[in-house]
Amino acid sequence: MGEVFSASLGDVFRADPLTPSSSRQARAASTEPLRTLPASCMTFLAALAAEDDDALCAAGAPFQAEQLLALVRFEEMVGAELARRVAVFDRTGAVAATRSRTAKGFLQTHGQLSDRAAKQLVDRARRLDTLRTVRTALTDGELSASQAEVIAHEITDVEDPQAREQAEELLVGQAKELHLGQLKQAARQVRAHLVEEQEPQVKDAPALFRSTARLSQTGTSDDPFWVLTAELSAVAGEKLRVALEAAMGTPVEGETRTHPERMGDALEAVADLALGCDKLPTTGGQRPHFTVIADLDALREECPAHPTFTDDPETDGNDDVSGLLHPVGVATSTRGFRLPRWQARKESCDCRLRVILTKGQGKPVSIGRATRTVPAHLRDAVIARDRHCVWPGCTRPPTWCEAHHLTHWADGGHTSLNNLALLCGEHHTDLHHTGWELEMSNGRPTAVPPPDTPPPPNTRYPH
């Protein structure tokens, strides 16, 4: 029966007049899928396949670690070349010769890519086609694919070609010294200087996103339950997130509830507290609150939309990237959501909102040796500087983090901004058990690996 079915299925495909001839030819030639590429590509793949699992184990952990990073970088370099060829294929009209309407359609039909994967590849190719400096750095292995995406996302739509090229060169040059989270901050800041914020006139203002929520009872009369569906604006959603995370707390040992179940219980707890005494459990040593971090000038009516980089002597003028990592004239939430200046002014009038007004975020804040407990205002200053866990590659939000003393309080360390850093629980443990250290570099906490275990040669860890 199986043989009959296989034969009939093959006849259907061979007789299908809708199947493009190029696809039928591709199936016939599928035994040599890389025939148009240089022979060295096959040699390279054969060399990799020759290293079996036993050979990798015998080579040792340092070799495996270095080779992993090398292959990640090689895959990204090949991806950059693929994007370049997709861009050429797309803009020269070559797709028409394949009887496809678009490059995305060609990749779906002949490459068996999903609609989403094909669209992402074409969109990426088009972005990189306008950012030649970024694409060259990616092709040369100087940027990771994620770094390239971060830069492209923020500056692709900068209209001035010269300004866009200068922004590319600046960010590509600084990428080696920044972790991915810091690069995102820098790219957003560069965009803020290049793309002027347009504050709409009242009569021309677009309709604001209106938060909606529906609460409906369902189930049976003996066992009813409620269904809550909501679409919240960015600000409303973040306020709710802060409240729910505070009510959820840290999972205790033996916790059996799933995350959605804990979130549902937290929502009930928040409702009880709101109806009762209008208080929530503390998080990070203080009452949870929606926080806006804003330069003092950002809330002034006369402040230009995007002032130039500051030369304020109160800031760390020795840090080449301080102007990128310390936003000037903008307001953001602790998660990095950027508020337009008009909305920052509006929210700052709310007595339930904590606004951190900064005038040079590198200016030291300290309560000396009086206590090792980090008070709320000092933790806010640490959050304004670090934004998330400072461990390389970690972007866990401040609500997940503890304020760690770089020089332990018991060893004479002060409870000050220059001696504190945000670390999530996992990486706080790593710091104490793996020999890594934190030190201040240009006013920012930087993770330093143990001297006897330097990073592998192919690492992109910014030294």
C-alpha positions as CSV (number, residue, x, y, z in Angstrom):
1,M,0.0,0.0,0.0
2,G,2.9,2.4,0.9
3,E,4.5,1.8,-2.5
4,V,1.3,2.5,-4.4
5,F,0.8,5.7,-2.4
6,S,4.4,6.9,-3.0
7,A,4.2,6.2,-6.7
8,S,0.9,8.1,-7.1
9,L,2.2,11.0,-5.1
10,G,5.2,11.2,-7.3
11,D,3.0,11.2,-10.4
12,V,1.0,14.1,-9.1
13,F,4.1,16.3,-8.6
14,R,5.6,15.3,-12.0
15,A,2.3,16.1,-13.7
16,D,1.5,19.3,-11.9
17,P,1.6,22.1,-14.6
18,L,1.6,24.8,-11.9
19,T,4.9,23.8,-10.5
20,P,7.5,26.3,-12.0
21,S,10.0,24.7,-14.4
22,S,12.8,26.2,-12.4
23,S,11.6,24.3,-9.3
24,R,11.5,21.0,-11.2
25,Q,15.0,21.7,-12.5
26,A,16.2,22.5,-9.0
27,R,14.9,19.2,-7.7
28,A,16.8,17.4,-10.5
29,A,20.0,19.2,-9.6
30,S,19.5,19.0,-5.8
31,T,22.5,16.7,-5.5
32,E,24.8,19.7,-6.0
33,P,23.1,22.5,-4.1
34,L,26.3,24.5,-3.8
35,R,27.6,24.0,-7.3
36,T,27.8,27.8,-8.1
37,L,29.9,28.6,-5.0
38,P,33.7,28.3,-4.8
39,A,35.0,24.8,-4.3
40,S,36.6,26.0,-1.1
41,C,33.2,26.2,0.5
42,M,32.7,22.4,0.2
43,T,36.3,21.9,1.4
44,F,35.5,24.0,4.5
45,L,32.3,22.0,5.3
46,A,34.1,18.7,4.8
47,A,36.8,19.9,7.2
48,L,34.2,20.7,9.8
49,A,32.4,17.4,9.4
50,A,35.8,15.6,9.8
51,E,36.0,16.8,13.4
52,D,33.7,14.3,15.1
53,D,32.5,14.6,18.7
54,D,35.4,12.6,20.1
55,A,37.9,14.9,18.4
56,L,36.1,18.0,19.8
57,C,36.2,16.5,23.3
58,A,39.9,15.7,23.0
59,A,40.7,19.2,21.8
60,G,39.5,20.6,25.2
61,A,37.1,23.2,26.4
62,P,39.2,26.3,25.4
63,F,39.4,25.1,21.8
64,Q,35.6,24.4,21.7
65,A,34.8,27.8,23.1
66,E,37.0,29.6,20.6
67,Q,35.7,27.5,17.7
68,L,32.1,28.2,18.7
69,L,32.7,32.0,18.6
70,A,34.5,31.6,15.3
71,L,31.6,29.7,13.7
72,V,29.1,32.3,15.1
73,R,31.2,35.0,13.5
74,F,31.6,33.0,10.2
75,E,27.8,32.4,10.1
76,E,27.2,36.2,10.5
77,M,29.8,37.0,7.8
78,V,28.1,34.6,5.4
79,G,24.7,36.1,6.4
80,A,26.1,39.5,5.4
81,E,27.1,38.2,2.0
82,L,23.7,36.6,1.6
83,A,22.0,39.9,2.4
84,R,24.2,41.7,-0.2
85,R,23.2,39.3,-2.9
86,V,19.6,39.4,-1.9
87,A,19.8,43.2,-2.2
88,V,21.4,43.0,-5.7
89,F,18.8,40.4,-6.8
90,D,16.0,42.6,-5.5
91,R,17.0,46.0,-6.9
92,T,18.2,44.9,-10.3
93,G,15.0,43.2,-11.2
94,A,16.6,39.8,-11.6
95,V,13.7,38.3,-9.7
96,A,11.5,38.7,-12.9
97,A,13.6,36.1,-14.7
98,T,12.6,33.5,-12.2
99,R,8.9,34.0,-12.8
100,S,8.4,35.5,-9.3
101,R,6.9,38.8,-8.5
102,T,9.1,39.7,-5.6
103,A,12.3,38.6,-3.9
104,K,10.3,37.5,-0.9
105,G,8.1,35.3,-3.1
106,F,11.1,33.8,-4.8
107,L,12.6,32.8,-1.4
108,Q,9.3,31.3,-0.3
109,T,8.8,29.3,-3.4
110,H,12.3,28.1,-4.2
111,G,14.0,28.4,-0.9
112,Q,11.2,26.9,1.2
113,L,11.4,29.8,3.6
114,S,8.4,30.8,5.7
115,D,6.6,34.0,4.9
116,R,8.1,35.6,8.0
117,A,11.7,34.4,7.4
118,A,11.6,35.5,3.8
119,K,10.3,38.9,4.7
120,Q,12.9,39.4,7.4
121,L,15.7,38.4,5.1
122,V,14.6,40.9,2.3
123,D,14.0,43.7,4.8
124,R,17.4,43.1,6.4
125,A,19.0,43.1,2.9
126,R,17.4,46.4,2.0
127,R,18.4,48.1,5.3
128,L,22.0,47.0,5.0
129,D,22.1,48.1,1.3
130,T,21.7,51.7,2.5
131,L,24.2,51.3,5.3
132,R,27.4,50.3,3.5
133,T,29.7,50.9,6.5
134,V,27.6,48.7,8.7
135,R,27.4,46.0,6.1
136,T,31.2,46.1,5.5
137,A,31.9,45.8,9.2
138,L,29.5,42.8,9.4
139,T,31.0,41.2,6.4
140,D,34.5,41.6,7.9
141,G,33.3,40.1,11.2
142,E,33.8,43.3,13.2
143,L,30.1,43.5,14.1
144,S,27.7,40.9,15.3
145,A,24.4,40.5,13.5
146,S,22.6,41.8,16.5
147,Q,24.9,44.9,16.7
148,A,24.2,45.6,13.0
149,E,20.5,45.2,13.5
150,V,20.6,47.7,16.5
151,I,22.4,50.3,14.5
152,A,20.3,49.8,11.3
153,H,17.0,50.0,13.3
154,E,17.9,53.4,14.7
155,I,19.5,55.2,11.8
156,T,18.2,53.7,8.6
157,D,15.5,56.4,8.2
158,V,17.8,59.3,8.9
159,E,17.2,61.5,5.8
160,D,20.5,63.3,5.5
161,P,22.9,60.8,3.7
162,Q,26.0,62.6,5.2
163,A,24.6,62.6,8.7
164,R,23.6,58.9,8.3
165,E,27.1,58.0,7.2
166,Q,28.7,59.8,10.1
167,A,26.3,58.1,12.5
168,E,27.3,54.7,11.0
169,E,31.0,55.4,11.4
170,L,30.5,56.6,15.0
171,L,28.5,53.7,16.1
172,V,30.5,51.0,14.3
173,G,33.7,52.5,15.8
174,Q,32.2,52.5,19.3
175,A,30.6,49.0,19.0
176,K,33.8,47.2,20.1
177,E,33.8,49.1,23.4
178,L,30.1,48.6,24.2
179,H,27.9,45.7,25.2
180,L,24.7,45.2,23.1
181,G,22.5,47.0,25.7
182,Q,24.8,50.0,25.8
183,L,25.0,50.1,22.0
184,K,21.2,50.3,21.9
185,Q,21.3,53.3,24.3
186,A,24.0,54.9,22.1
187,A,22.1,54.3,18.9
188,R,18.9,55.8,20.3
189,Q,20.8,58.8,21.5
190,V,22.4,59.3,18.1
191,R,18.9,59.0,16.5
192,A,17.6,61.6,19.0
193,H,20.2,64.1,17.7
194,L,19.5,63.4,14.0
195,V,15.8,62.9,13.8
196,E,14.0,65.9,15.1
197,E,11.1,65.3,17.3
198,Q,8.0,66.9,15.9
199,E,5.5,68.1,18.5
200,P,2.2,68.2,16.8
201,Q,-0.1,71.2,17.1
202,V,-3.2,70.6,19.1
203,K,-5.4,70.9,16.0
204,D,-3.2,68.5,14.0
205,A,-2.4,66.1,16.8
206,P,-3.0,62.5,15.9
207,A,-5.4,60.5,18.0
208,L,-3.6,59.0,21.0
209,F,-3.6,55.3,21.6
210,R,-6.5,54.6,23.9
211,S,-6.1,51.8,26.4
212,T,-9.0,49.4,26.4
213,A,-10.0,46.6,28.8
214,R,-12.8,44.1,28.9
215,L,-13.8,42.1,31.9
216,S,-16.5,39.6,31.3
217,Q,-17.9,36.8,33.3
218,T,-18.1,33.3,31.8
219,G,-18.2,29.7,32.8
220,T,-21.2,28.1,34.4
221,S,-23.4,29.4,37.2
222,D,-21.9,26.9,39.6
223,D,-18.3,27.6,38.5
224,P,-18.0,31.1,37.1
225,F,-14.8,32.9,36.2
226,W,-13.8,36.1,34.6
227,V,-12.0,36.8,31.4
228,L,-9.9,39.9,31.2
229,T,-8.7,41.2,27.8
230,A,-6.8,44.5,27.4
231,E,-4.8,46.6,25.0
232,L,-2.7,49.1,27.0
233,S,-0.6,52.1,25.9
234,A,3.1,51.9,26.6
235,V,2.9,54.0,29.8
236,A,-0.2,52.3,31.1
237,G,1.3,48.9,30.4
238,E,4.5,49.7,32.2
239,K,2.7,51.1,35.2
240,L,0.7,47.8,35.5
241,R,3.8,45.7,35.0
242,V,5.6,47.5,37.9
243,A,2.6,46.9,40.2
244,L,2.2,43.2,39.2
245,E,5.9,42.4,39.6
246,A,5.8,43.9,43.1
247,A,2.8,41.9,44.1
248,M,4.2,38.6,42.6
249,G,7.4,38.8,44.6
250,T,10.3,36.3,44.3
251,P,9.3,32.6,43.7
252,V,9.8,30.6,46.9
253,E,11.4,27.2,47.1
254,G,8.9,24.6,46.0
255,E,6.7,27.0,44.0
256,T,4.3,25.0,41.8
257,R,2.4,27.8,40.2
258,T,3.2,28.8,36.6
259,H,4.2,32.3,35.8
260,P,0.7,33.2,34.4
261,E,-0.9,31.8,37.5
262,R,1.4,33.9,39.7
263,M,0.6,36.9,37.6
264,G,-3.2,36.2,38.0
265,D,-2.8,36.0,41.8
266,A,-0.8,39.2,41.7
267,L,-3.5,41.0,39.8
268,E,-6.0,40.0,42.5
269,A,-3.6,41.2,45.2
270,V,-3.1,44.6,43.5
271,A,-6.9,45.0,43.3
272,D,-7.3,44.2,47.0
273,L,-4.6,46.7,48.0
274,A,-6.0,49.4,45.7
275,L,-9.5,48.9,47.2
276,G,-8.1,48.8,50.7
277,C,-5.2,51.0,51.7
278,D,-3.7,52.0,48.4
279,K,-0.3,50.4,49.2
280,L,1.8,47.8,47.4
281,P,4.7,45.6,48.7
282,T,8.1,47.2,48.2
283,T,10.4,46.2,45.4
284,G,14.1,46.9,45.5
285,G,13.8,48.5,49.0
286,Q,11.1,51.0,48.0
287,R,7.5,51.3,47.0
288,P,7.0,50.3,43.3
289,H,6.4,53.3,41.1
290,F,6.5,54.3,37.5
291,T,9.8,56.2,37.0
292,V,10.8,58.7,34.4
293,I,14.5,59.5,34.1
294,A,14.9,63.0,32.6
295,D,17.5,65.6,32.3
296,L,16.3,68.8,34.0
297,D,16.5,70.6,30.7
298,A,14.2,68.0,29.0
299,L,11.2,69.3,31.0
300,R,11.8,73.0,30.2
301,E,9.6,74.5,27.5
302,E,12.5,76.5,26.0
303,C,14.8,73.4,25.7
304,P,15.6,72.6,22.1
305,A,14.3,69.2,20.9
306,H,17.7,67.6,20.7
307,P,20.6,69.7,22.0
308,T,24.2,68.9,21.0
309,F,26.4,66.7,23.1
310,T,27.2,68.5,26.4
311,D,30.6,69.8,27.5
312,D,29.3,70.2,31.0
313,P,32.3,70.0,33.3
314,E,30.1,68.2,35.9
315,T,29.9,65.2,33.6
316,D,32.7,62.8,32.9
317,G,34.3,64.6,30.0
318,N,37.1,62.0,29.7
319,D,34.6,59.3,28.5
320,D,34.4,59.4,24.7
321,V,31.0,57.7,24.8
322,S,29.5,59.4,27.8
323,G,27.4,61.6,25.6
324,L,25.9,58.5,24.0
325,L,25.2,56.5,27.2
326,H,24.0,59.5,29.3
327,P,21.0,60.8,27.3
328,V,20.9,64.6,27.0
329,G,17.6,66.4,26.8
330,V,15.4,63.3,26.7
331,A,13.2,61.4,29.2
332,T,12.9,57.6,29.4
333,S,11.4,55.0,31.6
334,T,13.8,52.6,33.4
335,R,13.1,50.0,30.7
336,G,14.3,52.5,28.0
337,F,10.8,53.5,26.7
338,R,11.4,57.1,25.5
339,L,8.7,59.7,26.3
340,P,8.2,62.7,24.1
341,R,9.0,65.9,25.9
342,W,5.3,67.0,26.1
343,Q,4.4,63.6,27.7
344,A,7.3,63.8,30.2
345,R,6.1,67.3,31.3
346,K,2.6,65.9,31.6
347,E,3.6,62.8,33.6
348,S,5.9,64.9,35.9
349,C,2.8,66.7,37.2
350,D,1.5,63.4,38.6
351,C,2.2,63.2,42.3
352,R,2.2,59.4,42.1
353,L,5.1,59.4,39.7
354,R,8.8,59.5,40.7
355,V,10.9,61.7,38.4
356,I,14.7,61.5,38.5
357,L,16.0,64.9,37.5
358,T,19.6,64.7,36.5
359,K,22.2,67.3,35.7
360,G,25.1,65.2,34.6
361,Q,24.3,61.6,35.5
362,G,27.9,60.9,36.4
363,K,27.9,63.3,39.3
364,P,28.7,61.3,42.5
365,V,25.9,60.6,45.0
366,S,26.9,59.2,48.4
367,I,25.7,58.6,51.9
368,G,29.2,57.6,53.0
369,R,29.9,54.8,55.6
370,A,26.8,55.5,57.7
371,T,24.9,52.5,56.3
372,R,25.3,49.8,53.8
373,T,21.6,49.8,53.0
374,V,20.9,51.5,49.7
375,P,18.1,54.1,50.1
376,A,15.5,54.7,47.5
377,H,16.9,57.9,46.1
378,L,20.4,56.4,45.7
379,R,19.0,53.2,44.1
380,D,17.1,55.4,41.6
381,A,20.4,57.1,40.7
382,V,22.0,53.7,40.1
383,I,19.1,52.7,37.9
384,A,19.3,56.0,35.9
385,R,23.0,55.2,35.1
386,D,22.9,51.4,34.6
387,R,19.3,50.8,33.3
388,H,19.7,47.0,33.7
389,C,22.0,44.3,35.0
390,V,25.6,45.4,34.1
391,W,26.9,41.8,33.5
392,P,28.1,41.4,29.9
393,G,25.1,40.6,27.7
394,C,22.5,40.7,30.4
395,T,19.5,43.1,30.1
396,R,17.4,42.0,33.0
397,P,15.4,45.0,34.3
398,P,16.1,46.9,37.5
399,T,13.3,45.2,39.3
400,W,15.2,41.9,39.0
401,C,18.4,43.5,40.3
402,E,20.2,44.2,43.5
403,A,22.5,47.2,44.2
404,H,25.9,45.5,44.6
405,H,28.9,47.2,46.4
406,L,32.0,47.0,44.1
407,T,34.1,47.4,47.2
408,H,32.3,45.5,49.9
409,W,30.9,47.6,52.7
410,A,32.7,45.4,55.3
411,D,36.0,46.2,53.5
412,G,35.5,49.9,53.8
413,G,33.4,50.5,50.7
414,H,31.1,53.5,50.7
415,T,27.4,53.4,49.8
416,S,27.8,55.8,46.9
417,L,26.9,55.9,43.2
418,N,30.5,55.2,42.3
419,N,30.6,52.1,44.4
420,L,27.3,50.6,43.4
421,A,26.1,48.6,40.4
422,L,23.0,46.7,39.3
423,L,23.3,43.0,39.2
424,C,20.6,40.4,38.8
425,G,20.5,37.5,41.2
426,E,22.1,35.0,38.8
427,H,25.1,37.2,37.9
428,H,25.5,38.5,41.5
429,T,26.1,34.8,42.4
430,D,28.5,34.4,39.4
431,L,30.5,37.4,40.5
432,H,31.1,35.9,43.9
433,H,31.8,32.3,42.7
434,T,33.7,32.6,39.4
435,G,36.4,35.1,40.2
436,W,35.1,37.9,38.0
437,E,35.2,41.5,39.4
438,L,33.5,44.8,38.9
439,E,35.4,48.0,38.5
440,M,34.5,51.5,37.6
441,S,35.7,52.6,34.1
442,N,34.9,56.1,32.9
443,G,32.1,56.4,35.6
444,R,30.4,53.1,34.6
445,P,30.7,49.6,36.2
446,T,32.6,47.2,34.0
447,A,32.9,43.4,34.5
448,V,36.5,42.2,34.4
449,P,37.3,38.4,33.9
450,P,39.7,36.6,36.2
451,P,43.4,37.2,35.3
452,D,44.0,33.5,34.9
453,T,41.1,32.9,32.5
454,P,41.2,35.5,29.8
455,P,38.3,35.6,27.3
456,P,38.8,33.4,24.1
457,P,40.5,35.2,21.2
458,N,37.3,35.4,19.2
459,T,35.3,37.0,22.0
460,R,33.5,40.3,21.3
461,Y,33.7,41.2,25.0
462,P,34.6,44.9,25.1
463,H,37.9,45.1,26.8
